[in-house]
Structure formats: structure tokens, C-alpha cells
């Protein structure tokens, strides 16, 4: 799909292969198009491997958390009793650096899935991701 937009871009811009600026712009768009295509395919491959047929049933079986149960996850470090207890979830969501995994651990039945469902359904998660 992106390759078609690149072809349309060449047609619409009337780039000249002898003009340095045109060649540079075309090259930049080509690299961007290939990088995005590879990233999109990689993301789709990962998501495809994570999906399982009972996923919707599993989601529905997770109880709703009380509205105040997990409010701490959106707090900042200054609101915590001990700022080193965990990394800021909202900072992690909006981070574009190398820290790509937010690790939630706990004993069976301790509420990890309920926490994930809470974060998924909370608008603050999506606002932080969009940031």
C-alpha cells in the first residue's frame, strides 16, 4: 500500500532524476516507505502470534476492578511512598527510547490480568500513548 503512494508521489511531483533535490527527496521517501512497511509487517507478525481463539472469552472472564483499586498506576513518582517501587507507567507509555517492556509480575491470582484490563480500558493509557 505504501509503495503505491510512493509511485503516486513520483507521478504527482514530476521529479527529475537529474535534479539532486528530487533524487534526495525520492530516496528519503523510499527509505521511509520501506522502513514503515517492514515495521508494519513485524508488528502484524507479533500480534498474530499473540492472538488465540479464546482471547475474547478470556478478556470477558477478567473481573472489572473497583475504580480506585489501580489508580496508583497512573500516579507519578512524587505521589508514591517510595519512588523506587516501580517505574512510571505513563512515562513508559510515552517513551520512545529503548525500554520497550513494562514488566508486571506477581503471584497467581494477585490481579495482574485485572490490572492489564484496567489499564487497557482507561483513557489515560491511550492519551499517554498518543503523547
N, CA, C and O atoms as a MOPAC input file, in Angstrom:
PM7 MOZYME 1SCF
protein

 N      0.83500 1    -1.18800 1     0.00000 1
 C      0.00000 1     0.00000 1     0.00000 1
 C      0.88200 1     1.25500 1     0.00000 1
 O      0.63000 1     2.18500 1    -0.76600 1
 N      1.89000 1     1.28700 1     0.83300 1
 C      2.76800 1     2.45800 1     0.89000 1
 C      3.55400 1     2.62100 1    -0.40700 1
 O      3.87600 1     3.73400 1    -0.82100 1
 N      3.86200 1     1.46800 1    -1.04900 1
 C      4.60200 1     1.55300 1    -2.30300 1
 C      3.75900 1     2.21600 1    -3.38300 1
 O      4.28800 1     2.92600 1    -4.23800 1
 N      2.45200 1     1.98800 1    -3.34600 1
 C      1.56900 1     2.64600 1    -4.30200 1
 C      1.56900 1     4.15500 1    -4.08000 1
 O      1.54900 1     4.92700 1    -5.03800 1
 N      1.59200 1     4.57400 1    -2.80900 1
 C      1.62900 1     6.01000 1    -2.54300 1
 C      2.96100 1     6.61000 1    -2.98900 1
 O      3.01100 1     7.77600 1    -3.38100 1
 N      4.02500 1     5.83900 1    -2.93400 1
 C      5.31900 1     6.31800 1    -3.41400 1
 C      5.27100 1     6.50800 1    -4.93100 1
 O      5.77900 1     7.50400 1    -5.44500 1
 N      4.66800 1     5.56700 1    -5.64300 1
 C      4.53000 1     5.68300 1    -7.09200 1
 C      3.66400 1     6.89400 1    -7.44000 1
 O      3.98700 1     7.65300 1    -8.35400 1
 N      2.56500 1     7.06900 1    -6.70900 1
 C      1.70300 1     8.23200 1    -6.94000 1
 C      2.46600 1     9.52200 1    -6.65400 1
 O      2.27900 1    10.52400 1    -7.34500 1
 N      3.31600 1     9.49800 1    -5.64600 1
 C      4.10400 1    10.67600 1    -5.30200 1
 C      5.06400 1    11.03300 1    -6.43700 1
 O      5.24700 1    12.21100 1    -6.74300 1
 N      5.67200 1    10.03600 1    -7.05500 1
 C      6.57100 1    10.28400 1    -8.18900 1
 C      5.77600 1    10.90400 1    -9.33300 1
 O      6.21600 1    11.87700 1    -9.94600 1
 N      4.61000 1    10.34100 1    -9.61600 1
 C      3.76800 1    10.85000 1   -10.70600 1
 C      3.32900 1    12.28800 1   -10.42100 1
 O      3.38400 1    13.14200 1   -11.30600 1
 N      2.89500 1    12.55400 1    -9.19100 1
 C      2.33000 1    13.85900 1    -8.84500 1
 C      3.37800 1    14.96600 1    -8.73200 1
 O      3.07000 1    16.13400 1    -8.96700 1
 N      4.60500 1    14.61000 1    -8.37800 1
 C      5.63200 1    15.63400 1    -8.15900 1
 C      6.50200 1    15.90300 1    -9.38200 1
 O      7.26800 1    16.86600 1    -9.39800 1
 N      6.39000 1    15.07000 1   -10.38900 1
 C      7.18700 1    15.25300 1   -11.60000 1
 C      8.66800 1    15.41500 1   -11.26600 1
 O      9.33400 1    16.33700 1   -11.73500 1
 N      9.16200 1    14.49300 1   -10.44300 1
 C     10.56700 1    14.54900 1   -10.06200 1
 C     11.47100 1    14.28100 1   -11.25800 1
 O     11.15000 1    13.47100 1   -12.12800 1
 N     12.57700 1    14.95800 1   -11.28800 1
 C     13.56600 1    14.80200 1   -12.35300 1
 C     14.76200 1    14.00600 1   -11.80900 1
 O     15.34200 1    14.37900 1   -10.78900 1
 N     15.12700 1    12.91600 1   -12.48700 1
 C     16.22700 1    12.08700 1   -11.97900 1
 C     17.58400 1    12.77700 1   -12.02700 1
 O     18.55600 1    12.26800 1   -11.46800 1
 N     17.66200 1    13.91600 1   -12.68000 1
 C     18.94000 1    14.63800 1   -12.74600 1
 C     19.03200 1    15.75800 1   -11.71300 1
 O     20.10500 1    16.32900 1   -11.51300 1
 N     17.91400 1    16.07700 1   -11.05500 1
 C     17.91400 1    17.14000 1   -10.04400 1
 C     18.25800 1    16.54000 1    -8.69000 1
 O     17.56100 1    15.65600 1    -8.19300 1
 N     19.34400 1    17.03100 1    -8.10100 1
 C     19.81700 1    16.46500 1    -6.83100 1
 C     18.74000 1    16.50500 1    -5.74400 1
 O     18.55400 1    15.53200 1    -5.01400 1
 N     18.03700 1    17.62600 1    -5.64100 1
 C     16.98500 1    17.75600 1    -4.62200 1
 C     15.90000 1    16.69800 1    -4.82100 1
 O     15.44300 1    16.09200 1    -3.85200 1
 N     15.48500 1    16.47000 1    -6.07500 1
 C     14.44800 1    15.48300 1    -6.36600 1
 C     14.91200 1    14.06900 1    -6.02800 1
 O     14.15400 1    13.27700 1    -5.46800 1
 N     16.14700 1    13.76000 1    -6.36800 1
 C     16.69400 1    12.42400 1    -6.07200 1
 C     16.77700 1    12.21600 1    -4.56500 1
 O     16.45300 1    11.13600 1    -4.07100 1
 N     17.20400 1    13.23200 1    -3.83700 1
 C     17.29400 1    13.14600 1    -2.37800 1
 C     15.91600 1    12.95700 1    -1.76200 1
 O     15.74000 1    12.10700 1    -0.88800 1
 N     14.95000 1    13.73100 1    -2.20100 1
 C     13.59300 1    13.61700 1    -1.66000 1
 C     12.99500 1    12.24600 1    -1.97400 1
 O     12.36400 1    11.63200 1    -1.11300 1
 N     13.19000 1    11.76900 1    -3.19800 1
 C     12.68600 1    10.44800 1    -3.56500 1
 C     13.34800 1     9.37300 1    -2.70200 1
 O     12.67500 1     8.47000 1    -2.20600 1
 N     14.63900 1     9.47000 1    -2.52800 1
 C     15.37600 1     8.49800 1    -1.71900 1
 C     14.86400 1     8.47700 1    -0.28400 1
 O     14.66800 1     7.41000 1     0.29600 1
 N     14.64900 1     9.66100 1     0.28400 1
 C     14.12900 1     9.75100 1     1.65300 1
 C     12.75400 1     9.10300 1     1.76700 1
 O     12.47700 1     8.37400 1     2.72000 1
 N     11.90200 1     9.37200 1     0.79300 1
 C     10.55600 1     8.78200 1     0.81100 1
 C     10.60600 1     7.26900 1     0.62000 1
 O      9.82200 1     6.54000 1     1.22700 1
 N     11.51600 1     6.80100 1    -0.21200 1
 C     11.65100 1     5.36400 1    -0.43700 1
 C     12.11500 1     4.66400 1     0.83800 1
 O     11.55800 1     3.63700 1     1.22400 1
 N     13.11900 1     5.21200 1     1.47900 1
 C     13.62900 1     4.62300 1     2.72900 1
 C     12.53700 1     4.61500 1     3.78500 1
 O     12.34400 1     3.61300 1     4.47300 1
 N     11.83000 1     5.71500 1     3.91800 1
 C     10.74400 1     5.81000 1     4.88700 1
 C      9.66200 1     4.77900 1     4.58600 1
 O      9.13200 1     4.14300 1     5.49700 1
 N      9.33900 1     4.61900 1     3.31400 1
 C      8.30300 1     3.66500 1     2.90400 1
 C      8.70900 1     2.23900 1     3.23400 1
 O      7.89600 1     1.47000 1     3.74700 1
 N      9.93500 1     1.87900 1     2.95200 1
 C     10.42600 1     0.51900 1     3.22500 1
 C     10.49300 1     0.27900 1     4.72700 1
 O     10.06600 1    -0.77200 1     5.20400 1
 N     11.02700 1     1.24700 1     5.48100 1
 C     11.11500 1     1.09200 1     6.93200 1
 C      9.73900 1     0.89900 1     7.55400 1
 O      9.56200 1     0.04900 1     8.42700 1
 N      8.75800 1     1.69300 1     7.10300 1
 C      7.41600 1     1.58400 1     7.65500 1
 C      6.77700 1     0.25500 1     7.27100 1
 O      6.07600 1    -0.35200 1     8.08100 1
 N      7.00900 1    -0.19400 1     6.06300 1
 C      6.45500 1    -1.45800 1     5.61300 1
 C      7.03500 1    -2.61100 1     6.43500 1
 O      6.29700 1    -3.50300 1     6.85300 1
 N      8.33700 1    -2.59900 1     6.66900 1
 C      8.96400 1    -3.64600 1     7.47400 1
 C      8.45200 1    -3.62000 1     8.90900 1
 O      8.17400 1    -4.66800 1     9.49200 1
 N      8.32800 1    -2.42300 1     9.47600 1
 C      7.82900 1    -2.29400 1    10.84400 1
 C      6.38700 1    -2.78700 1    10.93600 1
 O      6.02300 1    -3.48500 1    11.88300 1
 N      5.57400 1    -2.42700 1     9.95700 1
 C      4.17600 1    -2.85100 1     9.95900 1
 C      4.07000 1    -4.37300 1     9.86300 1
 O      3.26100 1    -4.98400 1    10.56100 1
 N      4.87600 1    -4.97800 1     9.00800 1
 C      4.85100 1    -6.43700 1     8.88800 1
 C      5.33000 1    -7.10000 1    10.17700 1
 O      4.77900 1    -8.12100 1    10.58700 1
 N      6.34700 1    -6.53400 1    10.81500 1
 C      6.86100 1    -7.07300 1    12.07300 1
 C      5.79000 1    -7.00000 1    13.16800 1
 O      5.56800 1    -7.97300 1    13.88900 1
 N      5.13500 1    -5.85200 1    13.28700 1
 C      4.08100 1    -5.68200 1    14.29000 1
 C      2.95200 1    -6.66700 1    14.03800 1
 O      2.46100 1    -7.29800 1    14.97400 1
 N      2.53500 1    -6.80500 1    12.79200 1
 C      1.46200 1    -7.74400 1    12.46900 1
 C      1.85100 1    -9.18400 1    12.77100 1
 O      1.01100 1    -9.97200 1    13.20600 1
 N      3.11400 1    -9.53900 1    12.54600 1
 C      3.57600 1   -10.89700 1    12.85600 1
 C      3.54000 1   -11.15100 1    14.36300 1
 O      3.11400 1   -12.21900 1    14.80300 1
 N      3.98100 1   -10.18000 1    15.14800 1
 C      3.95700 1   -10.32400 1    16.61200 1
 C      2.52500 1   -10.43500 1    17.11200 1
 O      2.20100 1   -11.34000 1    17.88200 1
 N      1.66900 1    -9.52100 1    16.67700 1
 C      0.27100 1    -9.55600 1    17.11800 1
 C     -0.41600 1   -10.84600 1    16.69200 1
 O     -1.24200 1   -11.38100 1    17.43200 1
 N     -0.08500 1   -11.34800 1    15.51700 1
 C     -0.65500 1   -12.60400 1    15.04600 1
 C     -0.26100 1   -13.77900 1    15.92400 1
 O     -1.04800 1   -14.70600 1    16.11900 1
 N      0.94100 1   -13.74200 1    16.44900 1
 C      1.39500 1   -14.83600 1    17.32200 1
 C      0.82600 1   -14.71600 1    18.72600 1
 O      0.72000 1   -15.71900 1    19.43100 1
 N      0.46300 1   -13.52500 1    19.14200 1
 C     -0.11200 1   -13.34100 1    20.47200 1
 C     -1.60000 1   -13.68800 1    20.51300 1
 O     -2.13700 1   -14.00500 1    21.57500 1
 N     -2.25400 1   -13.62900 1    19.37700 1
 C     -3.69700 1   -13.87700 1    19.33800 1
 C     -3.98700 1   -15.36200 1    19.52100 1
 O     -3.25800 1   -16.21500 1    19.01300 1
 N     -5.04700 1   -15.65900 1    20.24400 1
 C     -5.54000 1   -17.03000 1    20.34600 1
 C     -7.05700 1   -16.98800 1    20.29900 1
 O     -7.66300 1   -15.98000 1    20.66100 1
 N     -7.67000 1   -18.06900 1    19.85700 1
 C     -9.10600 1   -18.09200 1    19.57600 1
 C     -9.96600 1   -17.71600 1    20.78100 1
 O    -11.02600 1   -17.11200 1    20.61600 1
 N     -9.53000 1   -18.06300 1    21.98000 1
 C    -10.31900 1   -17.78400 1    23.18200 1
 C    -10.01600 1   -16.41600 1    23.79700 1
 O    -10.45300 1   -16.13100 1    24.91100 1
 N     -9.27800 1   -15.57700 1    23.08600 1
 C     -8.89900 1   -14.27100 1    23.62200 1
 C    -10.10900 1   -13.43700 1    24.06900 1
 O    -10.08600 1   -12.90700 1    25.18000 1
 N    -11.15300 1   -13.29900 1    23.26100 1
 C    -12.29800 1   -12.50800 1    23.72500 1
 C    -12.95100 1   -13.09300 1    24.97900 1
 O    -13.36900 1   -12.35000 1    25.86800 1
 N    -13.03900 1   -14.42500 1    25.05000 1
 C    -13.61800 1   -15.06200 1    26.23800 1
 C    -12.74200 1   -14.83100 1    27.46600 1
 O    -13.24800 1   -14.59600 1    28.56300 1
 N    -11.42700 1   -14.89800 1    27.27500 1
 C    -10.50300 1   -14.65200 1    28.38800 1
 C    -10.65900 1   -13.22200 1    28.88700 1
 O    -10.70600 1   -12.98900 1    30.09500 1
 N    -10.73900 1   -12.27100 1    27.97800 1
 C    -10.91100 1   -10.86700 1    28.34600 1
 C    -12.20200 1   -10.69000 1    29.14900 1
 O    -12.20700 1   -10.02500 1    30.18600 1
 N    -13.29100 1   -11.28500 1    28.66700 1
 C    -14.58600 1   -11.15300 1    29.34400 1
 C    -14.59000 1   -11.80800 1    30.72300 1
 O    -15.35200 1   -11.39700 1    31.59800 1
 N    -13.74900 1   -12.82000 1    30.92300 1
 C    -13.72600 1   -13.52000 1    32.21300 1
 C    -12.94200 1   -12.77300 1    33.29100 1
 O    -13.02600 1   -13.11900 1    34.46900 1
 N    -12.18700 1   -11.75800 1    32.89800 1
 C    -11.40500 1   -10.97900 1    33.86100 1
 C    -12.33200 1    -9.98200 1    34.54600 1
 O    -13.02300 1    -9.22200 1    33.86800 1
 N    -12.36000 1    -9.97000 1    35.87200 1
 C    -13.28400 1    -9.06700 1    36.57200 1
 C    -12.89100 1    -7.59800 1    36.40100 1
 O    -11.72000 1    -7.26400 1    36.22000 1
 N    -13.90300 1    -6.73600 1    36.46500 1
 C    -13.65800 1    -5.29400 1    36.46100 1
 C    -13.09200 1    -4.90500 1    37.82100 1
 O    -13.56600 1    -5.37300 1    38.85700 1
 N    -12.09400 1    -4.06100 1    37.81100 1
 C    -11.51400 1    -3.57300 1    39.06300 1
 C    -12.37400 1    -2.43800 1    39.59900 1
 O    -13.00900 1    -1.70700 1    38.83800 1
 N    -12.38600 1    -2.30200 1    40.90400 1
 C    -13.03800 1    -1.14500 1    41.50900 1
 C    -12.32600 1     0.10000 1    40.98700 1
 O    -11.11500 1     0.07100 1    40.76700 1
 N    -13.05600 1     1.18500 1    40.78800 1
 C    -12.48200 1     2.37200 1    40.12700 1
 C    -11.24900 1     2.93700 1    40.82100 1
 O    -10.43300 1     3.58300 1    40.16300 1
 N    -11.08000 1     2.72000 1    42.11300 1
 C     -9.92300 1     3.26300 1    42.82800 1
 C     -8.81000 1     2.24500 1    43.06900 1
 O     -7.74900 1     2.59400 1    43.58700 1
 N     -9.04900 1     0.98300 1    42.69300 1
 C     -8.08800 1    -0.07100 1    43.01400 1
 C     -6.71100 1     0.17500 1    42.40100 1
 O     -5.69800 1     0.03400 1    43.08600 1
 N     -6.66200 1     0.53400 1    41.14300 1
 C     -5.38600 1     0.66300 1    40.43900 1
 C     -5.03800 1     2.09600 1    40.07300 1
 O     -4.22400 1     2.31700 1    39.17600 1
 N     -5.62500 1     3.06100 1    40.73400 1
 C     -5.34400 1     4.46000 1    40.37900 1
 C     -3.86300 1     4.79600 1    40.55800 1
 O     -3.35900 1     5.72900 1    39.93300 1
 N     -3.17700 1     4.05600 1    41.39400 1
 C     -1.75000 1     4.29200 1    41.63000 1
 C     -0.91500 1     4.13100 1    40.36800 1
 O      0.13700 1     4.75800 1    40.24500 1
 N     -1.36800 1     3.29300 1    39.42000 1
 C     -0.55300 1     3.02800 1    38.24000 1
 C     -0.37400 1     4.27500 1    37.37800 1
 O      0.59100 1     4.37000 1    36.62000 1
 N     -1.29400 1     5.22600 1    37.49000 1
 C     -1.18300 1     6.46200 1    36.71600 1
 C     -0.54900 1     7.59600 1    37.52300 1
 O     -0.40800 1     8.71100 1    37.02100 1
 N     -0.17200 1     7.31700 1    38.76100 1
 C      0.46700 1     8.33800 1    39.58600 1
 C      1.89900 1     8.57600 1    39.16800 1
 O      2.50000 1     7.76000 1    38.46900 1
 N      2.44000 1     9.69600 1    39.59900 1
 C      3.84300 1     9.95800 1    39.29200 1
 C      4.70300 1     9.60300 1    40.50300 1
 O      4.18200 1     9.29000 1    41.57400 1
 N      5.99700 1     9.65200 1    40.33000 1
 C      6.91600 1     9.20900 1    41.38100 1
 C      6.77300 1    10.00800 1    42.66500 1
 O      6.99000 1     9.46900 1    43.75000 1
 N      6.41400 1    11.27200 1    42.56600 1
 C      6.30700 1    12.10100 1    43.77100 1
 C      5.09400 1    11.71000 1    44.61800 1
 O      5.03800 1    12.06200 1    45.79600 1
 N      4.12600 1    10.99400 1    44.04900 1
 C      2.93700 1    10.58900 1    44.78000 1
 C      3.12500 1     9.24000 1    45.48900 1
 O      2.22000 1     8.79000 1    46.19100 1
 N      4.24800 1     8.61000 1    45.32400 1
 C      4.48200 1     7.28700 1    45.89900 1
 C      5.15000 1     7.39100 1    47.24900 1
 O      5.85300 1     8.35900 1    47.54100 1
 N      4.92400 1     6.38700 1    48.06600 1
 C      5.60500 1     6.34900 1    49.36400 1
 C      7.10500 1     6.16900 1    49.17100 1
 O      7.91400 1     6.84100 1    49.81100 1
 N      7.45600 1     5.26100 1    48.28900 1
 C      8.85800 1     5.04000 1    47.94300 1
 C      8.98100 1     5.16100 1    46.42300 1
 O      8.53800 1     4.26200 1    45.70700 1
 N      9.56200 1     6.23200 1    45.91800 1
 C      9.60700 1     6.47200 1    44.47100 1
 C     10.31000 1     5.37100 1    43.66800 1
 O     10.14400 1     5.31000 1    42.45000 1
 N     11.07700 1     4.51600 1    44.30900 1
 C     11.79000 1     3.47000 1    43.58500 1
 C     10.99800 1     2.16900 1    43.50000 1
 O     11.50900 1     1.17600 1    42.98100 1
 N      9.75800 1     2.15000 1    43.99800 1
 C      8.97400 1     0.91500 1    43.98700 1
 C      8.70300 1     0.39800 1    42.57700 1
 O      8.74200 1    -0.81300 1    42.36100 1
 N      8.43200 1     1.27100 1    41.61800 1
 C      8.15500 1     0.86600 1    40.24400 1
 C      8.38700 1     2.05000 1    39.32400 1
 O      8.38300 1     3.20600 1    39.74600 1
 N      8.58900 1     1.72900 1    38.05500 1
 C      8.75900 1     2.78200 1    37.05100 1
 C      7.40300 1     3.36500 1    36.69900 1
 O      6.38500 1     2.67800 1    36.77500 1
 N      7.39100 1     4.60900 1    36.32100 1
 C      6.15400 1     5.28900 1    35.95000 1
 C      5.55900 1     4.66200 1    34.69000 1
 O      6.20600 1     4.61800 1    33.64400 1
 N      4.33600 1     4.18400 1    34.79900 1
 C      3.64900 1     3.58400 1    33.65800 1
 C      3.39800 1     4.61900 1    32.56300 1
 O      3.61600 1     4.33700 1    31.38500 1
 N      2.94800 1     5.79900 1    32.93700 1
 C      2.66700 1     6.82700 1    31.93400 1
 C      3.94600 1     7.31600 1    31.24900 1
 O      3.93300 1     7.62200 1    30.05700 1
 N      5.05400 1     7.39000 1    32.00300 1
 C      6.33200 1     7.75200 1    31.37000 1
 C      6.72600 1     6.68800 1    30.35600 1
 O      7.18300 1     7.00100 1    29.25700 1
 N      6.54600 1     5.43400 1    30.73400 1
 C      6.89800 1     4.33000 1    29.84100 1
 C      6.04200 1     4.35800 1    28.57200 1
 O      6.55200 1     4.13600 1    27.47400 1
 N      4.75200 1     4.62900 1    28.71800 1
 C      3.86000 1     4.65300 1    27.55200 1
 C      4.26900 1     5.69900 1    26.53100 1
 O      4.17000 1     5.46600 1    25.32700 1
 N      4.72300 1     6.83700 1    27.00000 1
 C      5.06300 1     7.91300 1    26.07700 1
 C      6.54500 1     7.91400 1    25.69700 1
 O      6.98900 1     8.77600 1    24.93900 1
 N      7.30900 1     6.95700 1    26.21700 1
 C      8.73300 1     6.87800 1    25.94700 1
 C      8.98200 1     6.22500 1    24.59100 1
 O      8.37000 1     5.20900 1    24.26100 1
 N      9.87500 1     6.80600 1    23.81800 1
 C     10.23700 1     6.21800 1    22.53000 1
 C     11.65700 1     5.65200 1    22.58000 1
 O     12.24700 1     5.35900 1    21.54000 1
 N     12.19300 1     5.50000 1    23.76600 1
 C     13.55600 1     5.00300 1    23.91200 1
 C     13.64300 1     3.49500 1    23.81600 1
 O     12.80700 1     2.84900 1    23.18400 1
 N     14.65900 1     2.94500 1    24.44800 1
 C     14.95300 1     1.52100 1    24.33300 1
 C     14.18700 1     0.65800 1    25.33000 1
 O     14.23400 1    -0.56800 1    25.22400 1
 N     13.49300 1     1.24400 1    26.28000 1
 C     12.79300 1     0.47200 1    27.29500 1
 C     11.41100 1     0.11300 1    26.78200 1
 O     10.44900 1     0.84600 1    27.01100 1
 N     11.31000 1    -1.01600 1    26.08700 1
 C     10.08400 1    -1.36200 1    25.38900 1
 C      9.17800 1    -2.32300 1    26.14800 1
 O      8.06900 1    -2.59800 1    25.68900 1
 N      9.60500 1    -2.83500 1    27.27700 1
 C      8.79600 1    -3.80600 1    28.01500 1
 C      8.48600 1    -3.25200 1    29.39500 1
 O      9.38000 1    -2.83800 1    30.13300 1
 N      7.21300 1    -3.25300 1    29.72600 1
 C      6.79300 1    -2.88800 1    31.07900 1
 C      6.39300 1    -4.19800 1    31.73100 1
 O      5.37900 1    -4.79200 1    31.36500 1
 N      7.17200 1    -4.64700 1    32.68000 1
 C      7.04900 1    -5.98100 1    33.24100 1
 C      6.17500 1    -5.95500 1    34.48400 1
 O      6.51600 1    -5.30800 1    35.47400 1
 N      5.04800 1    -6.65600 1    34.43400 1
 C      4.16100 1    -6.78200 1    35.59200 1
 C      4.28100 1    -8.20400 1    36.11500 1
 O      3.98800 1    -9.16100 1    35.39900 1
 N      4.71000 1    -8.34100 1    37.35700 1
 C      4.87200 1    -9.66700 1    37.94300 1
 C      4.03200 1    -9.78400 1    39.20300 1
 O      3.62800 1    -8.78500 1    39.79700 1
 N      3.78400 1   -11.00000 1    39.58900 1
 C      3.03300 1   -11.25400 1    40.81500 1
 C      2.63500 1   -12.71400 1    40.91000 1
 O      2.74400 1   -13.47200 1    39.94600 1
 N      2.18200 1   -13.08300 1    42.06500 1
 C      1.74400 1   -14.45300 1    42.28700 1
 C      0.44300 1   -14.71600 1    41.53600 1
 O     -0.26900 1   -13.77800 1    41.17900 1
 N      0.12800 1   -15.99800 1    41.29200 1
 C     -1.15200 1   -16.32200 1    40.65400 1
 C     -2.31600 1   -15.76400 1    41.47300 1
 O     -2.34700 1   -15.89500 1    42.69700 1
 N     -3.25400 1   -15.15200 1    40.79200 1
 C     -4.42500 1   -14.60300 1    41.46300 1
 C     -4.20900 1   -13.26300 1    42.14200 1
 O     -5.08100 1   -12.78800 1    42.87000 1
 N     -3.04500 1   -12.64400 1    41.91100 1
 C     -2.74600 1   -11.37600 1    42.59100 1
 C     -3.32000 1   -10.15300 1    41.86600 1
 O     -3.25400 1    -9.04300 1    42.39500 1
 N     -3.88400 1   -10.33700 1    40.65800 1
 C     -4.53700 1    -9.22900 1    39.97600 1
 C     -3.82700 1    -8.69500 1    38.75300 1
 O     -4.15600 1    -7.60400 1    38.28500 1
 N     -2.85700 1    -9.43100 1    38.21600 1
 C     -2.12900 1    -8.94100 1    37.03500 1
 C     -3.06800 1    -8.73500 1    35.84200 1
 O     -3.01700 1    -7.69700 1    35.18200 1
 N     -3.91000 1    -9.71100 1    35.57100 1
 C     -4.83700 1    -9.59700 1    34.44000 1
 C     -5.85100 1    -8.48400 1    34.67600 1
 O     -6.20300 1    -7.75800 1    33.74600 1
 N     -6.31700 1    -8.34600 1    35.90400 1
 C     -7.26300 1    -7.27600 1    36.22800 1
 C     -6.59500 1    -5.91700 1    36.04100 1
 O     -7.22400 1    -4.97600 1    35.55600 1
 N     -5.33100 1    -5.81200 1    36.42100 1
 C     -4.57000 1    -4.57700 1    36.20500 1
 C     -4.44700 1    -4.27500 1    34.71400 1
 O     -4.65500 1    -3.13900 1    34.28900 1
 N     -4.10900 1    -5.29300 1    33.91900 1
 C     -3.96500 1    -5.08500 1    32.47600 1
 C     -5.29400 1    -4.63500 1    31.86100 1
 O     -5.31300 1    -3.73900 1    31.01700 1
 N     -6.38600 1    -5.24300 1    32.27200 1
 C     -7.69000 1    -4.86000 1    31.74300 1
 C     -8.03500 1    -3.43300 1    32.15400 1
 O     -8.57900 1    -2.66900 1    31.35700 1
 N     -7.71800 1    -3.07300 1    33.39300 1
 C     -7.95000 1    -1.71000 1    33.87900 1
 C     -7.17000 1    -0.70900 1    33.03400 1
 O     -7.72600 1     0.29600 1    32.58900 1
 N     -5.89100 1    -0.97900 1    32.81100 1
 C     -5.05900 1    -0.05200 1    32.04700 1
 C     -5.52800 1     0.03500 1    30.59500 1
 O     -5.52800 1     1.11500 1    30.00400 1
 N     -5.92300 1    -1.08900 1    30.02800 1
 C     -6.39100 1    -1.11400 1    28.64300 1
 C     -7.65400 1    -0.27300 1    28.47100 1
 O     -7.81500 1     0.40600 1    27.45600 1
 N     -8.53700 1    -0.31400 1    29.44200 1
 C     -9.81600 1     0.37600 1    29.34600 1
 C     -9.77100 1     1.82900 1    29.80900 1
 O    -10.74200 1     2.56200 1    29.61700 1
 N     -8.68500 1     2.25400 1    30.40500 1
 C     -8.59700 1     3.60800 1    30.93900 1
 C     -8.12600 1     4.57700 1    29.85400 1
 O     -7.14100 1     4.31400 1    29.16500 1
 N     -8.82800 1     5.69000 1    29.70800 1
 C     -8.48200 1     6.66700 1    28.66800 1
 C     -7.09000 1     7.26300 1    28.86800 1
 O     -6.46700 1     7.70600 1    27.90200 1
 N     -6.59500 1     7.28100 1    30.09800 1
 C     -5.25500 1     7.84000 1    30.34600 1
 C     -4.17600 1     7.01600 1    29.65500 1
 O     -3.14200 1     7.55400 1    29.26000 1
 N     -4.40900 1     5.72200 1    29.50700 1
 C     -3.45500 1     4.87600 1    28.78900 1
 C     -3.32800 1     5.36200 1    27.35500 1
 O     -2.21700 1     5.55000 1    26.85800 1
 N     -4.44500 1     5.56500 1    26.69400 1
 C     -4.45000 1     5.95600 1    25.29200 1
 C     -3.95000 1     7.38100 1    25.10400 1
 O     -3.30900 1     7.68600 1    24.09800 1
 N     -4.23700 1     8.25300 1    26.06200 1
 C     -3.71400 1     9.62900 1    25.98800 1
 C     -2.19300 1     9.61800 1    26.09400 1
 O     -1.50700 1    10.34200 1    25.37300 1
 N     -1.67200 1     8.79100 1    26.99900 1
 C     -0.21300 1     8.70900 1    27.14900 1
 C      0.43600 1     8.09500 1    25.92800 1
 O      1.51600 1     8.52700 1    25.52300 1
 N     -0.19500 1     7.10100 1    25.33300 1
 C      0.34700 1     6.51000 1    24.11700 1
 C      0.37600 1     7.51000 1    22.97200 1
 O      1.33400 1     7.55100 1    22.20000 1
 N     -0.66500 1     8.30800 1    22.86400 1
 C     -0.71800 1     9.30900 1    21.80800 1
 C      0.30200 1    10.41800 1    22.00000 1
 O      0.71100 1    11.07000 1    21.03900 1
 N      0.71200 1    10.62900 1    23.24800 1
 C      1.70700 1    11.66700 1    23.52100 1
 C      3.02100 1    11.26300 1    22.89200 1
 O      4.00700 1    11.99300 1    22.99700 1

